[in-house]
């Protein structure tokens, strides 16, 4: 079974965010930047459902933005 988990999909997206833009993600999701860093670098293996859901929702909003803003932070 090679299906990627919900958390793994969010983690891939989080790792793709430029380091300089992590604060914008933190602000938009109400997840501290230190927690985002720990998730990103594997220091936190189980960040919690609410945290993962907040990140998923953030990236989903980005995916639904029109035009060139699509891959930028909100």
C-alpha positions as CSV (number, residue, x, y, z in Angstrom):
1,X,0.0,0.0,0.0
2,X,1.8,3.1,-1.2
3,X,-1.0,5.6,-0.3
4,X,0.5,8.7,1.2
5,X,-1.1,9.7,4.6
6,X,-3.0,12.9,5.3
7,X,-0.1,14.1,7.5
8,X,2.6,13.1,5.0
9,X,0.8,15.3,2.3
10,X,0.7,18.2,4.7
11,X,4.4,17.6,5.6
12,X,5.4,17.7,2.0
13,X,3.6,21.0,1.5
14,X,5.2,22.4,4.7
15,X,8.7,21.4,3.6
16,X,8.1,23.2,0.3
17,X,7.4,26.5,2.0
18,X,10.5,28.7,1.8
19,X,12.0,29.2,5.3
20,X,11.5,32.9,5.1
21,X,7.7,32.4,4.7
22,X,7.2,30.2,7.7
23,X,6.2,33.1,9.8
24,X,3.3,33.8,7.4
25,X,2.2,30.2,7.7
26,X,2.4,30.4,11.5
27,X,0.3,33.6,11.5
28,X,-2.3,32.2,9.2
29,X,-2.7,28.9,11.0
30,X,-2.2,30.0,14.6
31,X,0.6,27.4,14.9
32,X,3.8,28.7,16.5
33,X,6.8,29.0,14.2
34,X,8.8,26.9,16.6
35,X,6.2,24.1,16.3
36,X,6.2,24.4,12.5
37,X,10.0,24.1,12.5
38,X,9.8,21.0,14.7
39,X,7.2,19.4,12.4
40,X,9.2,20.3,9.3
41,X,12.5,18.9,10.6
42,X,11.0,15.7,12.1
43,X,11.4,16.6,15.7
44,X,7.7,16.3,16.3
45,X,6.4,13.0,14.8
46,X,2.8,13.4,16.0
47,X,1.8,17.1,16.0
48,X,-1.9,16.6,16.7
49,X,-5.0,16.5,14.6
50,X,-5.9,20.2,15.1
51,X,-2.4,21.3,14.0
52,X,-2.4,19.1,10.9
53,X,-5.9,20.2,10.0
54,X,-5.0,23.9,10.3
55,X,-2.1,23.4,8.0
56,X,-4.2,21.3,5.5
57,X,-6.8,24.0,5.4
58,X,-4.2,26.7,4.8
59,X,-2.7,24.8,1.9
60,X,-6.1,24.1,0.5
61,X,-6.9,27.8,0.5
62,X,-3.6,28.5,-1.4
63,X,-4.5,25.8,-3.9
64,X,-7.8,27.6,-4.6
65,X,-6.4,31.1,-5.1
66,X,-6.6,32.3,-8.7
67,X,-3.5,33.1,-10.8
68,X,0.1,33.7,-9.7
69,X,-0.7,34.0,-6.0
70,X,-1.4,30.3,-5.9
71,X,2.0,29.2,-4.7
72,X,2.6,32.1,-2.3
73,X,1.7,32.5,1.4
74,X,-1.6,34.1,2.3
